[in-house]
Amino acid sequence: MQKLTNKEEQIMHILWKLEKAFVKDVLAEIKNDKPHYNTLSTIIRNLEEKGYVGYNAFGKTHQYFPIVTKEDYKKRFMNTAIENYFNNSYKNVVSFFAKEEKISVEELREIIELIEKK
């Protein structure tokens, strides 16, 4: 799976939410920095070429839908981040969030409980 640009990832989040959409539907969902219709169409076609999006043709217009699930993308994204930034160590990930005060002691206890239950 090829890496997505920030803009492509933004568009994928919209497609995951809508499940099926024409370019105009995706454009309507973008709140800030709306791209031109043709630019957005190109981004979606790039997503198709990368294997993230499929489409149904209705004459000259296409209705797009995600081929890659959000869950599959999330797993790939997290695995890559953990490998590249945390030396492939989940312990390093958790300690990073603890040091940054992004996770509480109570949340850590919940994680330990989840691990012990497995």
Order of alpha helices (4+ residues) and beta strands (2+ residues): alpha-alpha-alpha-beta-beta-alpha-alpha-alpha
